[in-house]
Amino acid sequence: MKIIVTLILTLFICSNSFSQDLPHYMTDKEKEVYKNYQPPFTISDDTNPPPTPVRTMAEWEQVQGIIVAWTSYNSIIRQIVDYAQDEGLVFIVCSDSNTVRTYLTSGGVPLTNLKFVITPFNSVWCRDYGPWAAYSGISDSLKIIDWIYNRPRPQDDQVPVGFANYMSLPIYQATVAPNNLTHTGGNFMVDGNGTGFSSELVLDENPTKTESQINDIFQSYLGLNRYIKMETLPYDEIHHIDMHIKLLDEETLLVGQYPAGVADGPQIEANLQYVLNNFQTCYGRPYKVIRIPMPPSASGQYPPTSDYYTYTNSVFVNKTVIVPIYGLAQDTTALRIYRENLPGYRVVGINCASMISALGAIHCITKEIGVSEPVFFSHAKLLNTLNTTAPYEVKSYIKSKTGIASASVYWRTDTTQAYNSVSMTQTLDTFKASIPPQTLGTKIYYYISATSNSGRTSTKPLTAPSGYIKFAIDNPTSVIQNNSAPGNFSLSQNYPNPFNPVTKLEFRISDYGFVSLKVYDVLGNEVRTLVNEKKSAGSYTITFDGSNLSSGIYFYKLTAGEYYDEESFS
């Protein structure tokens, strides 16, 4: 790793200037400064994109800890530290660790799992300027990704460099032309599978670049294959999407809801419909939408005549979710919605009434850092089905740096009973196991567990075994998968795999009929049709040439009549 030296860091250390109580929005004075502002210059060999493809982690993945900046709203940050240190490390960016320790101790917070990063900073809003955690490939080496902060706060802009050096991690900065990108973390969320979301603020703040050029930068630095952008809201002054929407998992959107026609409600609904009408999840299915209230002030007023109260501005810290509350009647409803939709999580609230006037809450003042060697799961949850005769196949792509030693599915039909265990079979990085068929009306609760060759065990969902994925033998919520196939219907793993650039795919069908064999990328986009015609019963071998495709994971799906199967290759 090359150590990054920043010229501006030396300047501010010499002047002994640290934080200020700056609001989330840009002050009038800063707006004047910003007209001629030049971001801090960094001497670095790492302003090019990462040399190999990366994957940016999602918030609900396993973290080693979170970052906070010790300046404004210390009583709120103290509560965050108290909850977060139960789940992992808390990296506290500060100028004097002794002052922090004294304040924490005075509030009864134990001094455990704390790391103090002594580096200059301007403000508390580390979500916006803080480092982004990404992994080489899927789950290999941890890297730090950075961009130009959209505020004239040069010390904040350099915190990712200070953190990367503190952790001895490589950092890649989208700060030098042609890859210079101005952005803010509160206006960015990812699903961990190559999809990102922002408001169109990211377009407005990079006026010299086309949308295609911006997408290319996000693909190169953060591994995005799809970047969804929504219109900005009329009353949300900072235009950060974390003020009204949040991903709870790869397929679930938590969306803030106003009364009909009130405040930003109409634009939020228009944005939601834009997403639902034009995009599917990374598994090619419609997004699930959970509504949560956007509460009024205690006097019953909504923006623009009151502060921007929001419950979506929460943060995951492993098995805990910290939610902003305000001492309002709607607080109880908001916490209930989180608990109902995130089984197994400890959901806690912190009163943020004292800070919401600065246009931010819990998510805005925290930033997660992933573990150094994760076990990554990509699993399309089983949905309701009317099938009572065939087993329910649980399939997951599972990847770790050292490989997977073992994986199992745990399932039960009664939350008061113990789980049953089924070992998963492995074909490259795809793991499968089946849950036995159940009678109509049965509810099935399951999770996946995997252990890497280095000894790390993780689960999907992370909160298992108290948390789980649930489906019912009942009316389907999506297209029913027909897993019962005739004995002469099969799709084999391609060979060789991985391949470069040619591989062979073999399949067998039992009856004359229409056959389709198609290749999809990890987002569910069709990239090639290999077979699309009627064929007689028998075995077939198809050659696939991927020389015009990017390196990565692809899926191929065989359909013959009412039967289908799919596999993955890379």
Secondary structure as UniProt FT lines:
FT   STRAND          5..6
FT   HELIX           7..15
FT   HELIX           28..34
FT   TURN            35..36
FT   STRAND          42..43
FT   STRAND          54..56
FT   TURN            59..60
FT   STRAND          63..69
FT   HELIX           74..84
FT   TURN            85..87
FT   STRAND          89..94
FT   HELIX           97..106
FT   TURN            107..108
FT   STRAND          114..118
FT   HELIX           126..129
FT   STRAND          132..136
FT   TURN            137..139
FT   STRAND          142..149
FT   HELIX           154..157
FT   HELIX           159..167
FT   STRAND          171..174
FT   TURN            177..178
FT   STRAND          182..183
FT   HELIX           185..187
FT   STRAND          189..190
FT   STRAND          195..199
FT   HELIX           201..204
FT   TURN            207..208
FT   HELIX           211..222
FT   STRAND          226..230
FT   TURN            237..238
FT   HELIX           241..243
FT   STRAND          245..249
FT   TURN            250..251
FT   STRAND          252..257
FT   TURN            260..261
FT   TURN            263..264
FT   HELIX           265..278
FT   TURN            282..283
FT   STRAND          288..293
FT   TURN            298..299
FT   TURN            303..304
FT   STRAND          315..317
FT   TURN            318..319
FT   STRAND          320..325
FT   HELIX           330..341
FT   TURN            343..344
FT   STRAND          346..351
FT   TURN            353..355
FT   HELIX           356..358
FT   HELIX           363..365
FT   STRAND          367..370
FT   STRAND          376..378
FT   STRAND          392..399
FT   TURN            401..402
FT   STRAND          404..412
FT   TURN            415..416
FT   STRAND          420..423
FT   STRAND          425..427
FT   TURN            428..429
FT   STRAND          430..435
FT   TURN            440..441
FT   STRAND          443..452
FT   TURN            453..454
FT   STRAND          457..460
FT   TURN            462..466
FT   STRAND          469..473
FT   TURN            487..488
FT   STRAND          490..491
FT   STRAND          502..509
FT   STRAND          513..521
FT   TURN            522..523
FT   STRAND          526..535
FT   STRAND          538..545
FT   TURN            547..548
FT   STRAND          554..560
FT   TURN            561..562
FT   STRAND          563..569
//
